[in-house]
Amino acid sequence: MTTTAKGEEARSEILNAAWKLFITKGYASTSLRDIAKAAGNRAVGGIYNHFAGKEALFAELLEMAAPVDEMRAMFAAARGENAPEVIRNYLRAWLPISQRYYEYLKLVQIDLGEFGGVNIQRIFPELATPLHDYIAYIQTLPGLKPMPTIVLMRLLDTIAAGYVVTARYSPEDARAAYSPEEWIDMMVDALLDGITEA
């Protein structure tokens, strides 16, 4: 293995170890020593060969782990003849990546709590632009009332993020009453048909 390849392997192991520790222990409770140990019992000084410190490591991890590629693939696959069909397909397509998104949300929460959101603000356009473009596409299809793109974008993101979080913390017997697909269908029905009687 070349020196460059070894360096890339070490960097990857450090990032993977940091991901797991930040997700499970939080930022403040994770030391560089913890990360070095989890990354194959490396020396703490070895981390500084790749990152300026824990904050720089976290910032790079947040950017590297952003689910942009998964989002683009999901948007490309979730198509249809009309807006209600596409919205249903979009939220169903969300299910396979929901676990990774949940973990990424935990990193975002760390950034908001520890750094005032400075890192997520820097990379937000990379995350938001594909979603904005996809929502704009949905609005070209028949079947939706006119509304600002940002309103529909935030509404669908709220449903997707809410599903991910509540799937973790709702009582197990309540979650088990329906399959993930059935949950999504009922939530989409409520969104499209409303929750009040005519």
C-alpha positions in Angstrom: 0.0 0.0 0.0 1.4 3.4 -0.9 1.9 6.2 1.6 -1.0 8.1 0.0 -3.3 5.1 0.2 -2.3 4.5 3.9 -3.1 8.2 4.6 -6.5 8.0 3.0 -7.3 4.8 4.8 -6.3 6.4 8.1 -8.3 9.5 7.4 -11.4 7.3 6.5 -11.0 5.3 9.7 -10.8 8.5 11.8 -13.9 9.9 10.2 -15.9 6.7 10.6 -14.8 6.5 14.3 -15.8 10.1 14.9 -19.2 9.6 13.2 -20.0 6.7 15.5 -18.8 8.4 18.6 -20.5 11.8 17.9 -23.7 10.0 17.2 -23.7 7.8 20.3 -21.8 10.0 22.9 -22.3 13.5 21.6 -19.6 16.1 20.7 -18.7 17.3 24.2 -18.3 13.8 25.6 -16.1 12.6 22.8 -12.4 13.3 23.0 -9.7 13.1 20.4 -8.3 10.2 22.5 -11.6 8.4 22.2 -11.6 8.9 18.4 -8.0 7.8 18.1 -8.7 4.6 20.1 -11.8 3.8 18.1 -9.9 4.4 14.8 -7.6 1.4 15.5 -5.7 2.5 18.6 -4.0 5.3 16.8 -1.9 8.0 18.5 -3.8 11.2 19.1 -1.1 13.1 17.3 -1.9 11.1 14.2 -5.3 12.8 14.0 -3.5 16.1 13.7 -1.8 14.8 10.5 -5.3 15.0 8.9 -7.3 17.6 10.9 -6.5 20.8 12.8 -8.5 19.5 15.8 -11.8 18.1 16.9 -13.8 21.1 15.6 -12.2 20.8 12.2 -12.8 17.1 12.2 -16.5 17.6 13.0 -16.9 20.3 10.4 -15.5 18.0 7.7 -17.6 15.1 8.9 -20.8 17.1 8.7 -20.0 18.2 5.1 -18.7 14.7 4.0 -21.8 12.9 5.4 -24.4 15.2 3.9 -26.8 12.9 2.1 -26.7 14.8 -1.2 -26.1 11.9 -3.5 -28.9 9.8 -1.8 -31.2 12.8 -2.1 -30.5 13.3 -5.8 -31.0 9.5 -6.5 -34.3 9.6 -4.5 -35.6 12.6 -6.4 -34.7 11.0 -9.8 -36.6 7.9 -8.9 -39.7 9.5 -7.2 -41.6 10.6 -10.3 -45.2 10.3 -11.4 -48.1 11.7 -13.5 -49.4 14.2 -10.9 -48.3 16.0 -7.8 -50.1 13.7 -5.2 -48.6 10.6 -6.8 -45.1 12.1 -6.8 -45.4 13.3 -3.1 -46.4 9.7 -2.1 -43.5 8.3 -4.1 -41.1 10.8 -2.6 -42.0 10.0 1.0 -42.0 6.2 0.2 -38.5 6.6 -1.3 -37.5 8.3 1.9 -37.8 5.1 3.9 -34.6 3.3 2.8 -32.4 6.3 3.7 -34.3 7.4 6.8 -31.9 5.7 9.3 -28.9 7.5 7.8 -30.8 10.8 7.7 -31.7 10.3 11.4 -28.0 10.0 12.2 -27.2 13.0 10.1 -29.9 15.0 11.9 -28.0 14.2 15.2 -24.9 15.7 13.7 -26.9 18.8 12.7 -28.2 19.1 16.2 -24.7 19.0 17.5 -23.7 21.7 15.1 -26.6 23.9 16.2 -25.9 23.3 19.9 -22.1 23.5 19.9 -21.4 25.9 17.1 -24.6 27.9 16.6 -25.2 26.1 13.2 -22.2 27.8 11.5 -21.2 24.6 9.7 -24.7 23.5 8.5 -25.3 27.1 7.3 -22.2 26.8 5.2 -23.3 23.6 3.5 -27.0 24.3 3.5 -27.2 25.4 -0.2 -25.7 22.0 -1.3 -28.5 20.3 0.6 -31.4 22.7 -0.1 -30.8 23.3 -3.8 -31.7 19.7 -5.0 -34.7 19.7 -2.7 -35.9 23.1 -3.9 -35.5 22.1 -7.5 -37.5 18.8 -6.9 -40.3 20.7 -5.1 -40.4 23.1 -8.0 -40.8 20.1 -10.4 -43.7 18.8 -8.3 -45.4 22.2 -8.6 -45.4 21.9 -12.4 -47.6 18.8 -12.2 -51.4 18.8 -11.9 -53.1 18.3 -8.6 -51.8 20.9 -6.2 -53.0 24.2 -5.0 -50.6 27.1 -5.8 -48.3 27.9 -2.9 -44.7 29.3 -2.5 -42.1 26.6 -3.2 -40.5 27.2 0.1 -43.7 26.4 1.9 -44.2 23.1 0.2 -40.5 22.3 0.7 -40.7 22.9 4.4 -44.0 21.0 4.8 -42.6 17.9 3.1 -39.3 18.1 5.0 -41.3 18.4 8.3 -43.2 15.2 7.5 -40.1 13.3 6.4 -38.0 14.5 9.4 -41.0 14.0 11.8 -41.5 10.5 10.6 -37.8 9.6 11.1 -37.7 11.0 14.7 -41.1 9.7 15.8 -40.3 6.3 14.4 -37.5 6.1 17.0 -39.4 7.4 20.0 -43.0 6.3 19.6 -44.1 3.3 21.7 -43.1 0.1 19.9 -46.7 -1.3 19.9 -47.9 1.9 18.3 -45.3 1.8 15.6 -45.9 -1.9 14.9 -49.6 -1.4 14.3 -48.7 -0.5 10.7 -45.9 -1.1 8.3 -43.6 1.8 7.4 -45.3 2.0 4.0 -48.7 2.2 5.6 -47.6 4.9 7.9 -46.3 7.0 5.0 -49.6 6.4 3.0 -51.7 7.5 6.0 -49.6 10.6 6.5 -49.7 11.5 2.8 -53.5 10.9 2.8 -53.8 13.3 5.8 -51.6 15.9 4.0 -53.5 15.7 0.7 -57.1 15.2 2.0 -56.8 17.2 5.3 -57.7 16.1 8.8 -60.9 18.0 9.3 -64.4 16.9 8.2 -66.1 18.8 5.4 
